[in-house]
Amino acid sequence: MSSTDPALLMDCADGVAVLRLNRPQALNAFTAELLATLRETLDRLGAEESVRAVVITGEGRAFCAGQDLSDPHVAPVPGEAPKDIGYLIEHFYAPMARALRACRVPTVCAVNGVAAGAGLSLALGCDLVVASEKASFVLGFNKIGLVPDAGSTWLLPRLVGRARAMELALLGDKLSATDALAWGLINRCVAPDALLEEAKALAVRLAVLPTRALVRTRQLLDEAQTLSFGEALKAEGVAQSELGFAHDYREGVEAFMQKRAPRYTDR
């Protein structure tokens, strides 16, 4: 890869956009530029009618090694004041993480190698996560005097519980893909040569389903973590009322009654 190659590659087919982090020489580590490009791309794809699911993966042997510590936004300069890493979080990481969780289409992550630091957050921020048997997951912030970011402190306890989240965050041990599956951190663990095919197959399945309802399902599941049972019931009712007036509900019922394949269009 040359310095002029794009840091994010994309191709689209069958309603699925595949995004590839393209900094293999740096293990696809994040720069501010890559974070901004990823956020803008997710926003744009969410608004495109032809795209109904997104797959995110990495080029080369890693998925994403987290923050590139040579990025001018974080790299210490001898004789100069320390950089405000909070600025990078507020203006680049948080917008990317929000764009991923608010994406108007379902997202699938194909973890082809190590997912470290914010790379782990990116993977777990997707709706479904498929990992190669050679993949691994590690936070590693404890070794550089920082805290987990890009949404890890919110995502990890919800996925694996507080005890395991604390273990991953405080000890910083590397978790294999098979252990990540056993812990409930990811959805599937497959052979390396089957990874992208499996992720694309899941995305194609999602692409033919009612997109708007899938995204509302994601929202309800996330929001319910802080709601009482009664509040969750109320939120479900609001969503059902909203979706019940939409095209896809009518189309789904009619297709079922007519014994034909439905054609969903709502976004």
C-alpha positions as a Markdown table, in Angstrom:
| # | Residue | x | y | z |
|---|---|---|---|---|
| 1 | Met | 0.0 | 0.0 | 0.0 |
| 2 | Ser | 1.3 | 3.5 | -0.9 |
| 3 | Ser | 0.7 | 6.7 | 1.0 |
| 4 | Thr | -1.8 | 7.7 | -1.7 |
| 5 | Asp | -4.0 | 4.6 | -1.3 |
| 6 | Pro | -7.4 | 5.2 | 0.5 |
| 7 | Ala | -7.5 | 4.2 | 4.1 |
| 8 | Leu | -11.0 | 2.8 | 3.6 |
| 9 | Leu | -12.0 | 0.6 | 0.7 |
| 10 | Met | -15.6 | -0.2 | -0.3 |
| 11 | Asp | -17.5 | -2.4 | -2.7 |
| 12 | Cys | -21.2 | -3.1 | -3.0 |
| 13 | Ala | -23.2 | -6.0 | -4.3 |
| 14 | Asp | -26.6 | -7.6 | -3.5 |
| 15 | Gly | -27.6 | -4.7 | -1.2 |
| 16 | Val | -24.5 | -5.2 | 0.9 |
| 17 | Ala | -21.6 | -2.7 | 1.3 |
| 18 | Val | -18.3 | -4.2 | 2.4 |
| 19 | Leu | -15.9 | -1.7 | 4.1 |
| 20 | Arg | -12.3 | -2.7 | 4.4 |
| 21 | Leu | -9.9 | -0.8 | 6.7 |
| 22 | Asn | -6.9 | -0.4 | 4.4 |
| 23 | Arg | -3.8 | 0.4 | 6.5 |
| 24 | Pro | -2.3 | -3.1 | 6.6 |
| 25 | Gln | 1.2 | -1.9 | 7.1 |
| 26 | Ala | 0.0 | -0.3 | 10.4 |
| 27 | Leu | -2.3 | -3.2 | 11.3 |
| 28 | Asn | -5.2 | -1.0 | 10.2 |
| 29 | Ala | -4.6 | 1.3 | 13.3 |
| 30 | Phe | -6.9 | 4.3 | 13.5 |
| 31 | Thr | -5.9 | 7.8 | 12.5 |
| 32 | Ala | -8.2 | 10.8 | 12.9 |
| 33 | Glu | -8.6 | 10.8 | 9.1 |
| 34 | Leu | -9.6 | 7.1 | 9.0 |
| 35 | Leu | -12.1 | 7.7 | 11.8 |
| 36 | Ala | -13.7 | 10.6 | 10.1 |
| 37 | Thr | -13.8 | 8.7 | 6.8 |
| 38 | Leu | -15.5 | 5.7 | 8.4 |
| 39 | Arg | -18.1 | 7.9 | 10.1 |
| 40 | Glu | -18.9 | 9.8 | 7.0 |
| 41 | Thr | -19.2 | 6.6 | 5.0 |
| 42 | Leu | -21.5 | 5.0 | 7.5 |
| 43 | Asp | -23.7 | 8.0 | 7.4 |
| 44 | Arg | -23.8 | 8.1 | 3.7 |
| 45 | Leu | -24.5 | 4.3 | 3.3 |
| 46 | Gly | -27.3 | 4.6 | 5.8 |
| 47 | Ala | -29.0 | 7.1 | 3.5 |
| 48 | Glu | -28.5 | 5.1 | 0.3 |
| 49 | Glu | -31.7 | 3.1 | -0.7 |
| 50 | Ser | -29.6 | 0.5 | -2.5 |
| 51 | Val | -27.6 | -0.4 | 0.6 |
| 52 | Arg | -29.5 | -2.6 | 3.1 |
| 53 | Ala | -26.6 | -4.0 | 5.2 |
| 54 | Val | -22.9 | -3.2 | 5.9 |
| 55 | Val | -19.9 | -5.5 | 6.5 |
| 56 | Ile | -16.7 | -4.1 | 8.1 |
| 57 | Thr | -13.4 | -6.0 | 7.9 |
| 58 | Gly | -9.7 | -5.3 | 7.7 |
| 59 | Glu | -7.1 | -5.8 | 5.0 |
| 60 | Gly | -4.0 | -7.9 | 5.7 |
| 61 | Arg | -3.4 | -9.9 | 8.9 |
| 62 | Ala | -5.1 | -7.6 | 11.4 |
| 63 | Phe | -8.6 | -6.3 | 11.8 |
| 64 | Cys | -7.6 | -3.1 | 13.7 |
| 65 | Ala | -4.9 | -2.5 | 16.2 |
| 66 | Gly | -6.6 | 0.5 | 17.8 |
| 67 | Gln | -5.2 | 4.0 | 17.8 |
| 68 | Asp | -2.1 | 4.7 | 15.7 |
| 69 | Leu | 0.2 | 6.2 | 18.4 |
| 70 | Ser | 2.2 | 8.0 | 15.7 |
| 71 | Asp | -0.8 | 10.0 | 14.7 |
| 72 | Pro | -0.1 | 13.7 | 15.4 |
| 73 | His | -3.3 | 14.0 | 17.4 |
| 74 | Val | -1.8 | 11.7 | 20.1 |
| 75 | Ala | 2.0 | 11.4 | 19.5 |
| 76 | Pro | 4.0 | 13.1 | 22.2 |
| 77 | Val | 6.5 | 15.7 | 21.0 |
| 78 | Pro | 9.6 | 16.3 | 23.1 |
| 79 | Gly | 9.6 | 19.8 | 24.6 |
| 80 | Glu | 5.9 | 20.4 | 23.9 |
| 81 | Ala | 2.8 | 20.1 | 26.1 |
| 82 | Pro | 1.0 | 16.7 | 26.1 |
| 83 | Lys | -1.8 | 16.3 | 23.5 |
| 84 | Asp | -5.4 | 16.4 | 24.8 |
| 85 | Ile | -6.5 | 12.9 | 23.9 |
| 86 | Gly | -10.0 | 13.8 | 25.1 |
| 87 | Tyr | -10.2 | 16.1 | 22.0 |
| 88 | Leu | -9.6 | 13.1 | 19.7 |
| 89 | Ile | -12.2 | 11.1 | 21.6 |
| 90 | Glu | -14.9 | 13.8 | 21.4 |
| 91 | His | -14.3 | 14.9 | 17.9 |
| 92 | Phe | -13.4 | 11.6 | 16.1 |
| 93 | Tyr | -14.0 | 8.4 | 18.1 |
| 94 | Ala | -17.3 | 9.3 | 19.7 |
| 95 | Pro | -18.9 | 10.5 | 16.3 |
| 96 | Met | -17.7 | 7.3 | 14.7 |
| 97 | Ala | -19.1 | 5.1 | 17.5 |
| 98 | Arg | -22.4 | 7.0 | 17.4 |
| 99 | Ala | -22.7 | 6.7 | 13.6 |
| 100 | Leu | -22.1 | 2.9 | 13.9 |
| 101 | Arg | -24.7 | 2.4 | 16.6 |
| 102 | Ala | -27.2 | 4.7 | 14.8 |
| 103 | Cys | -26.6 | 3.3 | 11.3 |
| 104 | Arg | -29.8 | 3.0 | 9.4 |
| 105 | Val | -29.0 | -0.5 | 8.2 |
| 106 | Pro | -27.8 | -3.6 | 10.0 |
| 107 | Thr | -24.0 | -4.0 | 10.4 |
| 108 | Val | -21.8 | -7.2 | 10.5 |
| 109 | Cys | -18.2 | -7.2 | 11.5 |
| 110 | Ala | -15.8 | -9.8 | 10.0 |
| 111 | Val | -12.8 | -9.9 | 12.4 |
| 112 | Asn | -9.9 | -11.3 | 10.4 |
| 113 | Gly | -7.1 | -10.8 | 12.9 |
| 114 | Val | -6.3 | -8.9 | 16.1 |
| 115 | Ala | -9.0 | -6.4 | 17.3 |
| 116 | Ala | -7.2 | -4.3 | 19.8 |
| 117 | Gly | -8.2 | -1.2 | 21.8 |
| 118 | Ala | -10.7 | 0.9 | 19.8 |
| 119 | Gly | -10.5 | -1.9 | 17.2 |
| 120 | Leu | -12.3 | -4.1 | 19.7 |
| 121 | Ser | -14.8 | -1.3 | 20.3 |
| 122 | Leu | -15.5 | -1.1 | 16.5 |
| 123 | Ala | -16.1 | -4.8 | 16.2 |
| 124 | Leu | -18.4 | -5.0 | 19.2 |
| 125 | Gly | -20.3 | -1.9 | 18.1 |
| 126 | Cys | -21.6 | -3.8 | 15.1 |
| 127 | Asp | -24.9 | -5.7 | 15.3 |
| 128 | Leu | -23.3 | -9.2 | 14.5 |
| 129 | Val | -19.7 | -10.2 | 14.9 |
| 130 | Val | -18.1 | -13.1 | 13.0 |
| 131 | Ala | -14.4 | -13.9 | 13.7 |
| 132 | Ser | -11.7 | -16.0 | 12.1 |
| 133 | Glu | -10.4 | -18.8 | 14.3 |
| 134 | Lys | -7.1 | -16.9 | 14.1 |
| 135 | Ala | -8.6 | -13.6 | 15.4 |
| 136 | Ser | -8.0 | -12.3 | 18.9 |
| 137 | Phe | -9.4 | -9.6 | 21.1 |
| 138 | Val | -7.5 | -7.4 | 23.6 |
| 139 | Leu | -8.1 | -4.0 | 25.2 |
| 140 | Gly | -4.5 | -3.1 | 26.2 |
| 141 | Phe | -5.3 | 0.4 | 27.6 |
| 142 | Asn | -3.9 | -0.7 | 30.9 |
| 143 | Lys | -0.4 | -0.9 | 29.4 |
| 144 | Ile | -0.4 | 2.8 | 28.3 |
| 145 | Gly | -2.1 | 4.4 | 31.3 |
| 146 | Leu | -5.4 | 5.1 | 29.6 |
| 147 | Val | -9.0 | 3.8 | 29.9 |
| 148 | Pro | -11.0 | 1.8 | 27.4 |
| 149 | Asp | -12.8 | 4.1 | 24.9 |
| 150 | Ala | -14.8 | 4.2 | 21.7 |
| 151 | Gly | -17.7 | 2.6 | 23.6 |
| 152 | Ser | -16.0 | -0.3 | 25.2 |
| 153 | Thr | -17.0 | 0.6 | 28.8 |
| 154 | Trp | -20.7 | 0.5 | 27.7 |
| 155 | Leu | -20.5 | -2.5 | 25.4 |
| 156 | Leu | -18.4 | -5.0 | 27.3 |
| 157 | Pro | -20.4 | -5.3 | 30.6 |
| 158 | Arg | -23.6 | -5.7 | 28.5 |
| 159 | Leu | -22.0 | -8.5 | 26.4 |
| 160 | Val | -20.0 | -10.5 | 29.0 |
| 161 | Gly | -21.0 | -9.2 | 32.4 |
| 162 | Arg | -19.1 | -7.0 | 34.9 |
| 163 | Ala | -16.7 | -9.7 | 36.1 |
| 164 | Arg | -15.3 | -10.6 | 32.7 |
| 165 | Ala | -15.4 | -7.0 | 31.5 |
| 166 | Met | -13.2 | -6.1 | 34.5 |
| 167 | Glu | -10.8 | -8.9 | 33.7 |
| 168 | Leu | -10.4 | -7.8 | 30.1 |
| 169 | Ala | -10.0 | -4.2 | 31.1 |
| 170 | Leu | -7.8 | -4.4 | 34.1 |
| 171 | Leu | -5.5 | -7.3 | 33.2 |
| 172 | Gly | -5.5 | -6.6 | 29.4 |
| 173 | Asp | -5.1 | -10.3 | 28.5 |
| 174 | Lys | -5.6 | -11.4 | 24.9 |
| 175 | Leu | -8.8 | -13.4 | 24.3 |
| 176 | Ser | -8.9 | -15.9 | 21.5 |
| 177 | Ala | -11.8 | -16.1 | 19.0 |
| 178 | Thr | -12.9 | -19.4 | 20.4 |
| 179 | Asp | -13.0 | -18.0 | 24.0 |
| 180 | Ala | -14.7 | -14.8 | 22.7 |
| 181 | Leu | -17.4 | -17.0 | 21.3 |
| 182 | Ala | -17.7 | -19.0 | 24.6 |
| 183 | Trp | -17.9 | -15.7 | 26.5 |
| 184 | Gly | -20.7 | -14.4 | 24.3 |
| 185 | Leu | -18.5 | -11.6 | 23.0 |
| 186 | Ile | -19.1 | -12.6 | 19.4 |
| 187 | Asn | -21.7 | -14.5 | 17.4 |
| 188 | Arg | -19.7 | -16.9 | 15.3 |
| 189 | Cys | -16.1 | -18.3 | 14.9 |
| 190 | Val | -15.2 | -19.7 | 11.5 |
| 191 | Ala | -12.2 | -20.9 | 9.5 |
| 192 | Pro | -10.1 | -18.0 | 8.2 |
| 193 | Asp | -10.9 | -18.8 | 4.5 |
| 194 | Ala | -14.6 | -18.9 | 5.3 |
| 195 | Leu | -14.7 | -15.6 | 7.2 |
| 196 | Leu | -15.8 | -13.1 | 4.6 |
| 197 | Glu | -18.1 | -15.5 | 2.9 |
| 198 | Glu | -19.9 | -16.1 | 6.3 |
| 199 | Ala | -20.1 | -12.4 | 7.1 |
| 200 | Lys | -21.4 | -11.6 | 3.6 |
| 201 | Ala | -24.0 | -14.4 | 3.9 |
| 202 | Leu | -25.3 | -13.0 | 7.1 |
| 203 | Ala | -25.4 | -9.5 | 5.6 |
| 204 | Val | -27.4 | -10.8 | 2.6 |
| 205 | Arg | -29.9 | -12.4 | 4.9 |
| 206 | Leu | -30.3 | -9.2 | 6.8 |
| 207 | Ala | -30.5 | -7.2 | 3.5 |
| 208 | Val | -33.7 | -9.0 | 2.4 |
| 209 | Leu | -35.4 | -8.4 | 5.8 |
| 210 | Pro | -37.4 | -5.3 | 6.9 |
| 211 | Thr | -34.5 | -2.9 | 7.5 |
| 212 | Arg | -36.4 | -0.3 | 9.5 |
| 213 | Ala | -37.8 | -2.9 | 11.9 |
| 214 | Leu | -34.3 | -4.5 | 12.3 |
| 215 | Val | -32.8 | -1.1 | 13.3 |
| 216 | Arg | -35.7 | -0.4 | 15.7 |
| 217 | Thr | -35.0 | -3.8 | 17.2 |
| 218 | Arg | -31.4 | -2.8 | 17.8 |
| 219 | Gln | -32.5 | 0.5 | 19.4 |
| 220 | Leu | -35.0 | -1.2 | 21.7 |
| 221 | Leu | -32.5 | -3.9 | 22.9 |
| 222 | Asp | -29.9 | -1.2 | 23.7 |
| 223 | Glu | -32.4 | 1.1 | 25.4 |
| 224 | Ala | -34.0 | -1.7 | 27.5 |
| 225 | Gln | -30.7 | -2.1 | 29.4 |
| 226 | Thr | -31.5 | 1.0 | 31.4 |
| 227 | Leu | -35.3 | 0.7 | 31.5 |
| 228 | Ser | -37.7 | -1.0 | 33.9 |
| 229 | Phe | -39.8 | -3.9 | 32.6 |
| 230 | Gly | -42.8 | -1.6 | 32.4 |
| 231 | Glu | -40.9 | 1.0 | 30.5 |
| 232 | Ala | -39.6 | -1.6 | 28.1 |
| 233 | Leu | -43.1 | -2.8 | 27.5 |
| 234 | Lys | -44.2 | 0.8 | 26.7 |
| 235 | Ala | -41.3 | 1.3 | 24.3 |
| 236 | Glu | -42.2 | -1.9 | 22.5 |
| 237 | Gly | -45.7 | -0.6 | 22.1 |
| 238 | Val | -44.6 | 2.7 | 20.7 |
| 239 | Ala | -42.4 | 0.9 | 18.2 |
| 240 | Gln | -45.1 | -1.5 | 17.2 |
| 241 | Ser | -47.5 | 1.4 | 16.6 |
| 242 | Glu | -45.0 | 3.2 | 14.5 |
| 243 | Leu | -44.1 | 0.1 | 12.4 |
| 244 | Gly | -47.6 | -1.1 | 12.1 |
| 245 | Phe | -48.4 | 1.9 | 9.9 |
| 246 | Ala | -45.4 | 1.3 | 7.7 |
| 247 | His | -45.2 | -0.4 | 4.3 |
| 248 | Asp | -43.1 | -3.4 | 5.4 |
| 249 | Tyr | -45.6 | -4.7 | 8.0 |
| 250 | Arg | -48.4 | -4.7 | 5.4 |
| 251 | Glu | -46.1 | -6.2 | 2.8 |
| 252 | Gly | -44.9 | -8.9 | 5.2 |
| 253 | Val | -48.5 | -9.9 | 6.1 |
| 254 | Glu | -49.7 | -9.9 | 2.5 |
| 255 | Ala | -46.7 | -11.9 | 1.3 |
| 256 | Phe | -47.4 | -14.5 | 4.1 |
| 257 | Met | -51.0 | -14.7 | 3.2 |
| 258 | Gln | -50.2 | -15.0 | -0.5 |
| 259 | Lys | -47.4 | -17.5 | 0.0 |
| 260 | Arg | -44.8 | -15.3 | -1.9 |
| 261 | Ala | -41.5 | -13.7 | -1.1 |
| 262 | Pro | -41.9 | -10.2 | 0.4 |
| 263 | Arg | -40.3 | -7.1 | -1.0 |
| 264 | Tyr | -39.4 | -4.8 | 1.9 |
| 265 | Thr | -38.5 | -1.1 | 1.2 |
| 266 | Asp | -38.9 | 0.8 | 4.4 |
| 267 | Arg | -35.8 | 2.7 | 5.8 |
